[in-house]
């Protein structure tokens, strides 16, 4: 197969190289997948630099999110969920390659009518946003939701989930293009967070200036968000894209009866496995109803494993929106 193998840590994506590698050998409980698209994540950049919490022993193939076709089923299973030829998407180490191995719990069927590119970016963002808003915040129809970094991967997923659950959505983003994208995916109102007065602008949009009921924060702006949240509001801590762990003035949390709630979707497999199929069932229903669509960045196309470094650089520059996905043509397929 062809893939991007890491034998030593690199300074950045430009140092990554595509090479010929032996096909991976699946464990008895794993599927072998022919990769047709791979999605990029910020942690991919950290991992190749040796800065991520999960660092496999050298050498390892980079990438973690993918979609493709089942080439071989687990040798230990007499009735695999996904027979040969099934279109699947999932997450497993080694996605930046033409072949990858994954366990059944790491795979799901590509939704009907979805492309490989759309499905490749679904495994992380959709359940994070659905789990946060539906389970952790218990979002109700008629409530107001503020989604920060709304044009990002989890942000666009959150905008769509919140709208599907009957909320009014206020989206923040840091460029005109990203504000346009957030609105195109369903945001009712958009606010540029480069304006220092954004909390007041958000608050004034809400009925009677009461503030929003739920804040979805993958950035790390909890403290400023307390200025525009309503009584009994819930703030969802989703991530820290700003790069630092902030300190919050807890007196405001008390005075406004605010709940600050974390969402660590990746840990559900360890602590709350029974919830995972419930969340995916909910997402599947939204997809079937046409209320949730793929969020692939379309301003620029990335085709072929050789374009992975450029895709990661684009992602790291924060000039992209949605999910940056690399299409991976198989041998004999055109890159056009």
N, C-alpha and C positions, 0 to 999 in steps of 0.2 A: 504494500500500500504506500501512499504518499502521506506525509504528515509533518507537523512542526514539533520536533523533539527538542526538549531542553536538557542539556547535559551539564550546564553551569548557568548560574544566574546572569542575567543581562541587564544593561542599564535602561533599555527601553525596547519597544516593539520593532524598531528598525533593524535590530540585531537578529531577529528571528529568521530562520531559513527553512524552506521546504526541502525535505530529503526523501529518498526511497527507504522504506522501513519494512521489516517483516510484518505480515498481518498479525494482529493481536490474537491471542489464544483465549477464548472465553473459558471461564470457570464452569463447572457443571451446572450452576444455577444462572448462567448468563446467556443473553442473546448476542449474536453478532449482527451489527447494523451497518448497512451501506449508507454513509452520510451524504445527504443532498443539500443540507444547509446547516450553518452553525451560527449561533447568536453570540455576540460579544458582551462581556460584563466587565465592570471596573475591577473586580477582583482578579480577572485574568491578567491585567497589567501588574497588579501587586504580586501575583504569584510568580510571574516570570522574573521578577526582581528579588524574590525571596522575602517579601514583606507581608505575605498573607498568613492567616492562622492555620491554613491547611497546606502544607508543603510536602508533596510526595517525594520519596527517595529517587535520586537520579538513576538513570535518565527517565523522563516522563514526557508524555505528549500533552501539549497545552490545550486549553479550551474545555468548556464544561456543558454547554447547552447545544442541542442539535435536533435535527429531524431527518428521517430517512426511511429505508426499507429493510425489513427483517430478512437477513440472509440465512441465518441458522438459529434454531431454537435451543433452549437449555437441554443438555443431554440427560439431566436428572429428572426432567418433567415428561410425563406421558400425555399430559393434556395442557400444553402451554396456552396462555391467553391470546398470544399473538402468533399465528401460524406464519410460515415463510411467505414473503410477499406483502405482509401487512405494512401499512404506512403508519409510522409511529413518531412521537417526539419525546424528548426526555432530557435528563441531565446525568452525566457521568464524566469522569476525567478522561480527556483524550479526544475532545470533539473536533479539534482542528486537524482532521485527518480524513481519509476516504473510507476508513473503517473504525468502528468503536464498539466496545463491549459494554453491556448494561444489564442490570438485574431487572426482573419484572416490576418491582416496586418503583423503579426509576423511569418507567415508560408509560405512555398513554397513547390512545389512538388519535391520529390526526383528525380533527373535526371535518365533517362532510363539507366539501366545497372549499376547504382551505388549502392554500399552497404550502409547500415545504418551508418556504421563507417565512410565511406568517406563523406557522406552527412552531418553528425553531425558537421563537422568542416568547413562548407562552408559559413555559414550565415554572419560571421563577416569579415573573411579574404578576400574573393573574391571581394565583392563590394568595400571594402576599397582600394584595389590595382587597380581594374579596374577604379573606380571613380577618383583616384589620377592620374593615367597615361593617361587615355583617356580624362577626362573632365578638370581636373585642370592643367595638364602639356601639354595637346594637343599634345601628342607624335605622331611623324610622322615616316613613314617607312624610314629606312636608318639612323635614328638617333642612338646615343650611349647612353645607360642608365647604371648608376651605382646603383646597389641595395645593400644597407647595410643590414647586418644580414640576408643574402639571404637564409639561411637554416631555418629561423623561419617560423611561420604560414603565416604572411602577406608577408614575403620575398619570399617564394616559389610561392605564388600567383602572386607577382609582376614579378618574373622572367618569369613565363608562359605567363602572359598578355603582357609583353613587347615583348617577342619573337613572340607572335601571331600578334602583331601590326606591326611587321617588323623591330624591333630594334636589334642592337647588344648589348648584355648584359654582363657587367662586374659585378661579384658578389664578395662581401666580406663576410668572416666568420672567426671564431676564432679557428677552429680546422681542422685537415685534413679530418676527417669524414664529417664535415659540408660542406667543400669545395667540396668533392666528391658528396654529395647529391645535392648541387646547380648545379653542372655540369650535374648530371643525370636528373635534371628537365629542362635543356635547356640552362644554362649559357654558353656563348661562352668563357669567360675568368674568372679565379678565382684568388683572391688576399687575402692573410692572413692579417687581420687588426691588428694582434699582432705585425707586423713589423712596426716600427715608420715611415718608408719611404713609406708606402702604397700610399699616394697621388701621389708621383712621379711615382711609378710603374703603377698606373692607367692611368696617363696622357700619359706615353710612349706607352701604348697599342693603343691609339687612332691615327687615321690618321694624320701624321704630328705633333703629340704631341699636338693637339689643345685642348684636354680635352673632357669630356663627355657633352652631351647636357642636360641630365636630371639626377638628383640625387634623389633617393627614400630613405628617411632616417627615419626609425622607431626607431633609437637609440639615436640621439642627437649629431651628428658629422657634423653639418652644417658648422662650421667655418673651420675645416680641409678640408671639401669637396670643399670649394671655391678655394683651391689650384689646383684642378684637373678638374675644370669645364670650359667649353668653353664660349666664348663671346655669350651673349644672352641666357645663360644657365638657367635652371629652377631647383630649389631645392624644393622638396616636403617634408614638415614637417609632418610626419606621427605619431610620438610618441617619447617617451623619455625613452627607455628601459635601458639606461645607469644610470638612476636614478636621474639625475639632469637637470635643465633647463639651457642650456648653454648661454653664451654671444657671440655675433658674431661681428667681426670687420667689421662695415658697410662700411668702405672705399673700401673694396674689392668688395662689392655688387655694389657700384657705378662704380668702374673702369672697371668691367667686364660686366656691363649691366645685372646683375643677377636678376632674379625674385625669391623671396622666397614665396612659396605658401603653405598654410595649407590645410589639408583634415580632416574634422571631420564627418565621414560617419554617425555616430549615430545621428547627428543633422539634417540630411536631412529630416527625418520624420517630423520635426518641421518647417523647413524653406523652404524646396524645395521638397515637397512630390512627385510632378510630375516627378522628375528625377529618383526616385527609380525604377519604372518598366522599364525605358529606360536602366538603368545600368544592371538590371537582364536579360533583353532581350539580351544585348550584351554578357553577361557571358554565357547565354544559347546557343548562337550561337557558341561560342568558344568550349563549351563542346560537342555540336553536331558534330563539325568539328574535334574532337579529339585533340584539341589544349590546353585543360585544363583538368587536372585530379586531383583526391583527393591527399591530402598531409599528410595522416595519418602516424605518427611515427610508424615504424615497427620493430625497433631494440629490442623492448620489448613489450609484450602484457599485457593489463590491462583488466581484465574481472570481472564483478560483482561490485556492489556498494561498497563492502568492499575494493576494490582496488583503490577507489577514492583518499584516502590520499596519497598512494604511487605515484599515477599519478601526483598529485599536487606537491609533493616533487620533483619528477623527473623534472617537468616543472620548478619549482623554482630554481633547481640546474643549469639550462641552459645547461645541457648536452644533451638535446633532440633536435630534429629537427621537422619541420612541425607542425602538430596539434597532441597533445597527446589526444587520444580518449579512453574512457572507454566503452566497450561493456556491455550492461545490459541485460542478459538473463531473460526472463519472467518465471514465475512459470511453472515448468515442462520441461523447456529447459535446455539442458546441458551447462555447462560452458566451455566445451572443444571446 
